[in-house]
C-alpha cells in the first residue's frame, strides 16, 4: 500500500509517515493542496490521508476532484471538527472515511487497511499463488502451509508481485508501489529485496526474473 499524507502541520505529517512505514505502508507527504494535486498527478496512491484545513485547494476541494476521476485513490479525511454536520460535508465531498484529531495511530492503520481492501479491482485480502498464501489483514505469509517470517519491505514487495497475478512487474514499479518518493531510482534495493525474499520463501523459487523487464510470480 502507498499513501499520500496531505497535512500542513509538518511534525504531525512526519509522525504519521514514520508510523506508517513501521507498518510496511509507504507514505509521502504534501503540505498544501497544490503540492498534493501535483503528487497525485505523477504518483499512484491507494489512499489519501487528507486534512481538510490546508493551504491552497482545501481538503473538500481535493476530495471532490478525486471523486470525479475514474480509479482514483480512496480518501480518509482528517479534521479537528467532530460535529456530525462537519462529517456529513466531508462525506458529501467524496471522502470514504473520516477520522477526527487527535487519533491513535493504530486506528489510522486499521482504517487504511480496511480502505485498502476496497480497491476498484476488489483485490481480496487473502491471495494464494503457487503455494504461497498472503494475508494482508493479519500480515502473514505461508508457503505450503508453513509460516514464512518476512520483513515489512519483503512483505510489501511480495504483495505487489502476487497482486499482479503472474504479470511482470518492473523494478521501477516495485520502487513506486513498495517504497516511497525518496527511493533512489538507481538503488539496488529492489534486487536485494527480491533475492532475500526468494531465500525466505525457499525452493523451488516462485519469483522469476524476466531479464531486462522485471519480476513475476510463477503460476
N, C-alpha and C positions, 0 to 999 in steps of 0.2 A: 504494500500500500504506500502511496505517496500523497502527502498532504501539503496544502498551502495554508500557512497561518497568516491571516490578514489582521494585524494588530499594531496600533501606533505606540503602545507602551512597550518599548524595546525590551526591558527587563522581563516583562511577562511573556512576550513572544519568545524570547530566548529560553526561558524556563520551560515553556510548553514544548518547544523544539527539542531541547535536550531530554526531556522526559519521554517524548515520543520515540526518539532514537533508541532509548533503552528498551523499548517495546518492539524494536525492529520495524518501526514506521519511519520512512524517510520523510523529512519535513523541510520546507523552505519558508522564508519569511518575507512578507511585504508590509511596509509600514504605512502605506496610504492606498487609496483606491486606484490611482493611476498606475502605480507600480504593480498592484495586484492584477489589473487588466493586462498589462504588458506580459507578466509572467504566465498568465492563463493563456495568452495567445501563442506562446512558444513552447510551453511545457504541458505534459499530460498529468493531470491530478485525479485522484479518486474522490477526495473530499476537500472542500474548502472550509477551514475554520475561520469564520467571518465575524469580526467585531462590527457592530452596527455603527458606532460613532468613530469614524475615521476621517482624516482629511481627504479632500478630493471627492470623487463619487463615493457616497456613503454605502454602508452595508446593504441597505434596502435596494439601492440602485444596482449594485453589482449582482445581488440575488435575482433581481428582475431580468437583467441581461442574460444571466446564465440559464434561467428558466426558459428563455425564448430560443435557446440554442439546442440543437439535437445532440444527444450523447454528451451532455455537459456533466461536470462532476457534481456530487451531492454537496449540499450546503448545510453546515452546522453553525448556527448563528449564536454569537456570544453577546451578552449585554448585561449591564448592571440593573436595567429596568426589569422588574419581575411582575408587573401588573399584567393581568390577563389581556387587556386591550393591546399592550405593547407586544405581547407574544402573538396575538392574532395578526397584528400588522406584519410582523416578521414572517409568519407562515404564508400570509397572502402575497408577500413579495416573492415567494418561491423557496423559502427555507424548508429543508427536510427534517431538521431537528433544531432544538433550542436549548441553550444552557446558560443559566444566569451566573454572574460573578457574585461572590467568589465560588469556586467549584473545586472538587477534588480531581486530581489528575487521573486517578483510577476510573472515575466516572466518565471523563472525557474519552479515555482509551476504549472503554466498553461501548460507548456510543459510536465512536469511529468504526469499530469493528462491526457493529450492527449495520451501520450505513454501508460499509464495505461489502457486506453480504447481499446488498441490493443493487448491484450494477445493472445497467441496461441489458447486458447479456445474461443476467441471472446466473452467475457462476456459483455453484454450490459451495457451502462452507467446507465440505469434505471432498477431496479429489483423490482418485486412485488411478495410477498409471504404472504399468509394468511391475506390479507387485509393491509399489510404493504408495503409501496412504498418508496424505497430508490433511491435517485438521486445523483449519485457520483459527477457529474459536479457542480450542484448547492449546494451540501452539505445539502440536505433537506430530511426529513423523514416525511411521513404522515401515520396515522393509520385510516383506514376507512374514508379517506378524511380530517381528522383533523391533523393539523401540530403538530409535536412532537419535542420539543426542547431538543436536546441531546448534551452532552459534546463531545469533539473531540474523546476521548477514547471510549465512548459509541458508537459513530458513526462507528469507526473503527472495533469494535467487532461485531456490527450488520452487517456490510458489509461482514465480513468473514463468519458469520453464514448463511446469505442469499445467498452468492455465492456458498455455499456448497450444495444448492438445496435439503435440507432435510436430508443430510448426517450428521453423528455425527462428531463433531469437539472436539478434546481433549483440556484440559486446556493448555497442552504443546504447541499444535499447535496455540492456540489463543495467547499465550505469544510470539511465534515466529513471527506470522503474524501481530499482532496489537501493540506489544511493540517493543523493540529492544534488542541488545545483553547484555545490562546492567540490564535487568529484572531479578529479583531473582527467580529462578525456584521453590523456596519454599514459595513464596509470596502468599497471599490470594487475590491479586489484581483482578484476573480473577473472582473469586466467588463474590467479592463485586461489580465489574462492571456489571456482569450478573444480580445480584439482583436489582441494581438501574436501569438498563436498562429495566428489566421487569416492574418495577413500572412506568417508564416513558411511556412505550408503553401501559400500562393499561390492564385490564381484558377483556376477558379471556386471560390468558397467552399464548403467541405464542412461547416462548422459553422453551423448555423442557430439564430437567436434566436427563441424562441417567446414573444412578448410577455406579460409578467405571469406566466410559468410557469418558463422556464429555457432550456436549450440542448440541441441534439441533433445528431448526425451525420446528414447526408443519406445515404440508402441507395438 
